[in-house]
Amino acid sequence: MRPLIAVVGRRAASVSGIRFSGTIAAEAVCEAVFAAGGEPLVLHGGARHALSELPRRLSAFAGVLLPGGSDVNPARYGQDPHPKTSPDDDGQDELDLAVARAVIELGIPALAICRGMQVLNIACGGTLTQHLADNPVEHLDALHEVTVEPGARLASVVGTSTFKVSSYHHQAIDRLGRDLRVVARSADGCVEAMEHATADVLAVQWHPEDLAATSRHDGALFSDLIDRARNRKEAAA
C-alpha cells in the first residue's frame, strides 16, 4: 500500500469545469509524490472548525507536503506590506500555518516547498524578506545553483555537491524561526533549505517538482519523504 501523503490544497476562485471555487493541488507536485511511491491526497481547508480538527485529521496521513503558492500576509509576521507583496487569501494563510504547527506538534514527516518553507519559518516565529533586491542570482522563474551544508540531514538525501534548482520566488527567509537550521544557500546567501531541530520536517525554497523526473537531487527529496512516511506507517502498525 502506498503511504497517504496530504498535499495541502490551494484555494482557487475558479477552476475549469467547476461552477464555483475549488481546492486544488499542482499536478507536478502530485505526480512527483506518486512517482516516488506515495498516494497524494488534497487536504481541504474548509470551515474554521475544520482547522481545530487538523491534528486529528492529519494523524490519518503518513506524510504531509506543504506546497508553493502566493505571498503570506506580512501581518502574520508583524510587518506592513511591501509594494511588491501580494497576499490574496487569509484563509489559505490560516490553513497553511495550522498545518505547519500540527506537523511540528505531531512529528509527521513533511516536505515544505517554496511558500511552504516560508510558512514553516513564520509558524516558528521567523520573518521574511518581502522582496529580494536585484542581484546576479535570479530567483524568480530561473535556474540557479545551491550548495548544501556538509553534515546536514539534507546532505544525506541530495549529497553535498553544488547543483542547479528551479526557482520561482521573490521573497525569502529573513529572521530564522526557533528550532530551525539553515542547511543550504545560493551564491548570494539566500536561504535555500532548512531543517527542524526536533520535528521530521525538511524545507526547500526551490521547486523540486519542476525537475523531479530528470534531476536525481530533486527526485530524492520526494523519495525521502515517502521513505520517512513509510517508516512512520510501519512503526504505527
Phi, psi and omega per residue, in radians:
M1 nan 2.339 3.072
R2 -1.239 2.371 3.058
P3 -1.150 2.452 -3.119
L4 -1.394 2.196 -3.135
I5 -2.017 2.073 3.098
A6 -1.386 2.014 3.032
V7 -1.719 1.987 -3.052
V8 -1.089 2.125 -3.069
G9 -1.210 2.617 3.045
R10 -1.787 2.297 3.132
R11 -1.405 2.295 -3.131
A12 -2.213 2.332 -3.114
A13 -1.127 -0.568 3.110
S14 -2.604 2.529 -3.141
V15 -2.385 2.393 -3.141
S16 -0.949 2.233 3.099
G17 1.535 -0.104 3.119
I18 -2.017 2.307 -3.035
R19 -1.207 -0.526 -3.069
F20 -2.112 -2.686 3.138
S21 -1.247 2.927 -3.122
G22 -2.489 2.829 2.997
T23 -1.994 2.044 -2.967
I24 -2.247 2.918 3.012
A25 -2.363 2.554 3.133
A26 -1.107 2.311 -3.123
E27 -1.063 -0.654 -3.132
A28 -1.093 -0.664 3.102
V29 -1.147 -0.839 -3.129
C30 -1.104 -0.695 -3.142
E31 -1.147 -0.672 3.125
A32 -1.149 -0.699 3.080
V33 -1.118 -0.797 -3.108
F34 -1.138 -0.756 -3.132
A35 -1.107 -0.495 3.134
A36 -1.440 -0.111 3.083
G37 1.927 0.092 3.134
G38 -1.728 2.942 3.065
E39 -1.970 1.783 -3.093
P40 -1.353 2.295 3.080
L41 -2.253 2.323 -3.106
V42 -1.309 2.204 3.110
L43 -1.532 2.091 -3.122
H44 -1.497 2.400 3.114
G45 -1.347 -0.976 3.071
G46 1.245 -2.808 -3.113
A47 -1.212 2.900 -3.079
R48 -1.001 -0.608 -3.119
H49 -1.120 -0.445 3.133
A50 -1.152 -0.519 3.119
L51 -1.194 -0.637 3.108
S52 -1.155 -0.370 3.132
E53 -1.632 0.038 -3.033
L54 -0.966 -0.825 3.141
P55 -0.967 -0.743 3.126
R56 -1.190 -0.732 -3.134
R57 -1.123 -0.781 -3.088
L58 -1.207 -0.418 3.140
S59 -1.129 -0.258 3.100
A60 -1.389 -0.201 -3.091
F61 -1.806 2.657 3.103
A62 -1.538 -0.335 -3.128
G63 -2.786 2.900 -3.101
V64 -2.377 2.467 3.026
L65 -2.140 2.126 3.067
L66 -1.717 1.869 -3.010
P67 -1.514 -3.133 3.079
G68 -1.299 3.093 -3.124
G69 2.941 -2.768 -3.080
S70 -1.426 -3.126 -3.093
D71 -1.197 2.471 2.989
V72 -1.341 2.464 3.081
N73 -1.022 2.118 -3.089
P74 -1.097 -0.300 3.042
A75 -1.054 -0.412 3.128
R76 -1.156 -0.380 3.093
Y77 -2.191 0.479 2.949
G78 1.330 0.497 3.135
Q79 -2.192 2.731 2.952
D80 -1.425 2.685 -3.094
P81 -1.242 2.429 2.971
H82 -1.307 2.633 3.128
P83 -0.961 -0.457 -3.125
K84 -1.602 -0.051 -3.140
T85 -1.450 2.357 -3.077
S86 -2.329 1.241 3.037
P87 -1.196 2.502 -3.072
D88 -2.353 -0.025 -3.099
D89 -2.797 1.773 3.130
D90 -1.132 -0.544 3.095
G91 -1.112 -0.669 3.090
Q92 -1.137 -0.719 3.095
D93 -1.038 -0.788 -3.133
E94 -1.063 -0.774 -3.135
L95 -1.105 -0.894 -3.066
D96 -1.080 -0.756 3.134
L97 -1.145 -0.666 3.112
A98 -1.146 -0.684 3.103
V99 -1.140 -0.793 3.140
A100 -1.027 -0.765 3.140
R101 -1.165 -0.679 3.136
A102 -1.177 -0.695 3.124
V103 -1.060 -0.754 3.115
I104 -1.139 -0.783 -3.108
E105 -1.120 -0.712 -3.033
L106 -1.592 -0.242 -3.125
G107 1.272 0.491 -3.136
I108 -1.355 2.322 3.075
P109 -0.980 2.328 -3.073
A110 -2.552 2.638 3.002
L111 -2.187 2.181 3.129
A112 -1.939 2.307 -3.042
I113 -2.114 2.233 3.025
C114 0.911 -1.871 3.079
R115 -0.945 -0.648 3.132
G116 -1.005 -0.696 3.104
M117 -1.180 -0.697 3.119
Q118 -1.140 -0.688 3.078
V119 -1.075 -0.771 3.113
L120 -1.011 -0.774 -3.134
N121 -1.105 -0.734 3.118
I122 -1.142 -0.727 3.131
A123 -1.067 -0.467 3.137
C124 -1.663 0.175 3.058
G125 1.620 0.190 3.137
G126 -1.561 3.140 -3.129
T127 -2.262 3.012 -3.139
L128 -2.122 2.641 2.831
T129 -1.429 2.063 -2.957
Q130 -1.307 -0.411 3.090
H131 -2.687 2.124 -3.113
L132 -1.287 2.353 3.064
A133 -1.227 2.651 3.102
D134 -1.072 2.388 3.084
N135 -2.756 3.024 -3.057
P136 -1.052 -0.390 3.101
V137 -1.596 2.010 3.113
E138 -1.487 2.261 -3.111
H139 -1.914 -0.349 -3.076
L140 -1.722 1.923 3.123
D141 1.032 0.993 -3.082
A142 -2.652 2.865 2.966
L143 -1.784 2.370 3.047
H144 -2.626 2.932 -3.078
E145 -1.583 2.598 3.008
V146 -2.238 2.664 3.109
T147 -2.162 2.233 -3.089
V148 -1.622 2.461 -3.129
E149 -1.291 2.227 3.086
P150 -1.049 2.489 3.117
G151 1.547 -0.223 3.092
A152 -1.290 2.701 3.083
R153 -1.065 -0.626 3.106
L154 -0.986 -0.623 -3.136
A155 -1.095 -0.551 3.116
S156 -1.268 -0.279 -3.136
V157 -1.648 -0.831 -3.027
V158 -1.966 -0.114 -3.084
G159 1.539 3.128 -3.077
T160 -1.915 0.018 3.118
S161 -1.255 2.668 3.035
T162 -1.286 2.385 -3.123
F163 -2.531 2.818 -3.108
K164 -1.540 2.528 3.128
V165 -2.295 2.795 3.080
S166 -1.632 2.105 -2.986
S167 -2.061 2.409 3.091
Y168 -2.640 1.393 3.119
H169 -2.748 2.689 3.063
H170 -2.118 -0.045 3.075
Q171 -2.004 2.897 -3.084
A172 -2.723 2.961 3.109
I173 -1.195 2.319 3.044
D174 -1.892 -1.669 3.084
R175 -1.360 2.224 -3.089
L176 -1.282 2.399 3.107
G177 -1.275 2.849 -3.118
R178 -1.116 2.528 3.102
D179 1.161 0.259 3.097
L180 -1.891 2.553 -3.136
R181 -2.235 2.301 3.072
V182 -1.336 2.253 -3.087
V183 -2.210 0.027 3.041
A184 -2.782 2.568 3.096
R185 -2.458 2.796 2.964
S186 -1.608 3.056 -3.039
A187 -1.090 -0.427 3.126
D188 -1.539 0.095 3.110
G189 1.582 -0.065 -3.140
C190 -1.071 2.364 3.109
V191 -1.187 2.160 -3.083
E192 -1.969 -0.257 3.095
A193 -2.781 2.615 3.133
M194 -2.448 2.712 3.014
E195 -2.236 2.624 3.077
H196 -1.624 2.479 -3.047
A197 -1.145 -0.586 -3.060
T198 -2.147 -0.598 -3.125
A199 -1.407 2.787 -3.092
D200 -1.559 1.074 -3.034
V201 -2.172 2.284 3.017
L202 -2.098 2.373 -3.075
A203 -2.308 2.397 3.093
V204 -2.271 2.560 -3.113
Q205 -1.463 -0.411 -3.131
W206 -1.487 -3.108 -3.113
H207 -1.922 1.563 -3.099
P208 -1.163 -0.368 3.117
E209 -1.137 -0.439 -3.102
D210 -1.107 -0.674 -3.036
L211 -2.086 0.252 -3.035
A212 -1.004 -0.567 -3.085
A213 -1.357 -0.314 -3.055
T214 -2.132 -0.310 -3.121
S215 -1.841 2.117 -3.138
R216 -1.129 -0.540 -3.141
H217 -1.159 -0.814 -3.118
D218 -1.244 -0.727 3.094
G219 -1.051 -0.615 -3.125
A220 -1.129 -0.525 3.123
L221 -1.117 -0.701 3.128
F222 -1.304 -0.665 3.077
S223 -1.081 -0.684 3.121
D224 -1.124 -0.736 3.099
L225 -1.044 -0.780 -3.127
I226 -1.161 -0.690 3.097
D227 -1.064 -0.784 3.141
R228 -1.146 -0.686 3.125
A229 -1.159 -0.725 3.136
R230 -1.124 -0.704 3.099
N231 -1.086 -0.700 3.111
R232 -1.137 -0.742 -3.135
K233 -1.091 -0.763 -3.123
E234 -1.195 -0.639 3.133
A235 -1.164 -0.503 -3.126
A236 -1.483 -0.233 -3.069
A237 -1.228 nan nan
